[in-house]
Amino acid sequence: MNSPASLRAEPAPTSHPQPALRDYVAKAVRRYLLDLGDCDSHELHEIVLREIEVPLLVEVMRHCEGNQSRAAAVLGINRATLRKKLRQYGL
């Protein structure tokens, strides 16, 4: 992972209310399916989870300044599971 100084989270601007995370996911999935057109998507569930999990792990690790124990607690998973996922994705 990056050095703790580079893992500091940037606060979101408070001037405009943000849509819920599910709205962003729904929009992205809708666009993906539209881009596919008549082609069938295989393993869409796995693709979506992988695409969401990597930035989730990166941002939580950044928020927790690289502290895996804190990050695991924030994510609600075991620290060993977090370490496995970080290795899996090369983080």
VOBA-1610 file (N, C-alpha, C; in pm, whole numbers, padded with zeros to 5 digits, always signed):
BEGIN
Met+00085-00118+00000Met+00000+00000+00000Met+00089+00124+00000Asn+00031+00237-00021Asn+00105+00362-00022Asn+00145+00402+00119Ser+00230+00501+00128Ser+00270+00550+00260Ser+00150+00614+00328Pro+00146+00614+00461Pro+00032+00669+00533Pro-00002+00813+00494Ala+00098+00893+00461Ala+00069+01032+00424Ala-00013+01040+00296Ser+00007+00947+00203Ser-00068+00950+00078Ser-00204+00883+00089Leu-00236+00829+00206Leu-00362+00759+00224Leu-00468+00844+00291Arg-00443+00970+00309Arg-00540+01058+00373Arg-00661+01078+00283Ala-00778+01066+00341Ala-00902+01084+00265Ala-00929+01232+00242Glu-00976+01262+00125Glu-01019+01398+00093Glu-01167+01409+00127Pro-01207+01510+00204Pro-01350+01523+00237Pro-01432+01558+00113Ala-01552+01505+00107Ala-01643+01535-00004Ala-01697+01676+00012Pro-01716+01746-00099Pro-01775+01881-00089Pro-01915+01872-00029Thr-01947+01963+00060Thr-02077+01961+00126Thr-02177+02056+00062Ser-02138+02125-00044Ser-02227+02224-00104Ser-02341+02161-00182His-02322+02039-00231His-02427+01972-00308His-02454+01835-00249Pro-02581+01803-00223Pro-02611+01669-00171Pro-02575+01564-00276Gln-02519+01454-00231Gln-02476+01347-00321Gln-02584+01239-00330Pro-02603+01183-00451Pro-02696+01070-00462Pro-02644+00952-00380Ala-02732+00862-00345Ala-02694+00743-00270Ala-02604+00655-00356Leu-02519+00578-00291Leu-02428+00487-00360Leu-02503+00395-00455Arg-02619+00347-00412Arg-02697+00257-00497Arg-02739+00323-00627Asp-02758+00454-00626Asp-02793+00525-00749Asp-02677+00522-00848Tyr-02556+00539-00798Tyr-02438+00531-00885Tyr-02421+00391-00942Val-02440+00290-00857Val-02426+00151-00902Val-02532+00120-01006Ala-02656+00158-00980Ala-02765+00132-01075Ala-02737+00196-01209Lys-02690+00319-01207Lys-02659+00390-01331Lys-02546+00320-01408Ala-02443+00277-01337Ala-02330+00210-01401Ala-02372+00075-01460Val-02452-00001-01387Val-02498-00131-01438Val-02589-00110-01559Arg-02678-00013-01550Arg-02768+00018-01662Arg-02686+00053-01787Arg-02584+00136-01770Arg-02500+00174-01883Arg-02425+00053-01939Tyr-02372-00031-01850Tyr-02300-00151-01893Tyr-02391-00240-01976Leu-02515-00261-01928Leu-02609-00346-02000Leu-02650-00284-02134Leu-02667-00153-02137Leu-02699-00086-02263Leu-02585-00098-02363Asp-02462-00084-02312Asp-02344-00097-02399Asp-02332-00239-02455Leu-02378-00339-02379Leu-02374-00477-02426Leu-02469-00499-02543Gly-02579-00423-02543Gly-02678-00440-02649Gly-02741-00578-02642Asp-02740-00648-02754Asp-02801-00780-02762Asp-02709-00891-02713Cys-02585-00858-02681Cys-02491-00959-02631Cys-02528-00994-02487Asp-02515-01121-02456Asp-02539-01164-02319Asp-02415-01141-02234Ser-02437-01100-02111Ser-02327-01085-02018Ser-02317-01211-01934His-02197-01261-01919His-02175-01378-01836His-02098-01334-01712Glu-02138-01385-01599Glu-02072-01356-01473Glu-02082-01209-01433Leu-02195-01146-01466Leu-02214-01004-01434Leu-02201-00978-01284His-02255-01066-01203His-02247-01050-01058His-02102-01043-01013Glu-02020-01136-01060Glu-01878-01137-01024Glu-01806-01012-01075Ile-01838-00970-01196Ile-01775-00850-01254Ile-01807-00727-01169Val-01933-00710-01134Val-01976-00593-01056Val-01911-00594-00918Leu-01912-00710-00852Leu-01852-00717-00719Leu-01704-00684-00723Arg-01633-00735-00822Arg-01489-00707-00834Arg-01466-00558-00862Glu-01546-00500-00948Glu-01530-00359-00983Glu-01560-00267-00864Ile-01647-00309-00777Ile-01681-00229-00659Ile-01583-00255-00545Glu-01540-00381-00530Glu-01458-00418-00415Glu-01321-00351-00416Val-01259-00341-00531Val-01124-00282-00536Val-01125-00137-00489Pro-01207-00049-00547Pro-01206+00090-00496Pro-01256+00100-00353Leu-01345+00011-00311Leu-01390+00010-00172Leu-01272-00016-00080Leu-01193-00117-00111Leu-01078-00150-00027Leu-00976-00036-00027Val-00950+00019-00143Val-00853+00129-00154Val-00897+00248-00069Glu-01021+00287-00083Glu-01069+00406-00011Glu-01078+00383+00140Val-01119+00264+00182Val-01125+00236+00326Val-00983+00231+00384Met-00890+00170+00311Met-00751+00169+00358Met-00697+00311+00366Arg-00730+00394+00270Arg-00687+00533+00272Arg-00748+00605+00392His-00877+00584+00412His-00948+00647+00524His-00888+00606+00658Cys-00846+00481+00668Cys-00789+00427+00792Cys-00637+00443+00797Glu-00584+00522+00706Glu-00441+00553+00701Glu-00355+00427+00700Gly-00401+00324+00626Gly-00324+00201+00610Gly-00337+00102+00724Asn-00414+00134+00827Asn-00429+00046+00943Asn-00529-00064+00908Gln-00478-00186+00891Gln-00563-00297+00849Gln-00666-00338+00953Ser-00630-00329+01079Ser-00726-00365+01185Ser-00846-00270+01183Arg-00819-00141+01173Arg-00928-00042+01166Arg-01010-00060+01039Ala-00941-00083+00926Ala-01011-00101+00799Ala-01102-00223+00803Ala-01053-00332+00860Ala-01135-00453+00871Ala-01259-00425+00955Ala-01242-00350+01064Ala-01356-00315+01150Ala-01457-00230+01074Val-01408-00131+00998Val-01497-00045+00919Val-01575-00128+00818Leu-01506-00223+00754Leu-01569-00307+00653Leu-01658-00415+00713Gly-01637-00445+00841Gly-01715-00550+00905Gly-01669-00689+00866Ile-01539-00701+00836Ile-01482-00831+00801Ile-01362-00860+00891Asn-01320-00984+00893Asn-01204-01026+00970Asn-01078-00968+00907Arg-00979-00936+00989Arg-00854-00880+00938Arg-00784-00976+00843Ala-00791-01105+00870Ala-00729-01204+00780Ala-00798-01202+00643Thr-00930-01184+00643Thr-01004-01175+00517Thr-00962-01051+00440Leu-00947-00939+00511Leu-00901-00816+00447Leu-00764-00836+00386Arg-00672-00894+00462Arg-00536-00917+00410Arg-00539-01004+00286Lys-00623-01107+00287Lys-00637-01196+00171Lys-00684-01117+00048Lys-00783-01032+00068Lys-00838-00953-00042Lys-00736-00852-00092Leu-00661-00791-00003Leu-00557-00696-00045Leu-00452-00766-00130Arg-00411-00886-00089Arg-00316-00966-00168Arg-00376-01005-00302Gln-00501-01050-00298Gln-00571-01095-00419Gln-00571-00988-00527Tyr-00593-00865-00488Tyr-00601-00754-00583Tyr-00470-00679-00599Gly-00365-00727-00536Gly-00234-00662-00549Gly-00229-00527-00481Leu-00304-00510-00375Leu-00306-00385-00302Leu-00217-00399-00181
//
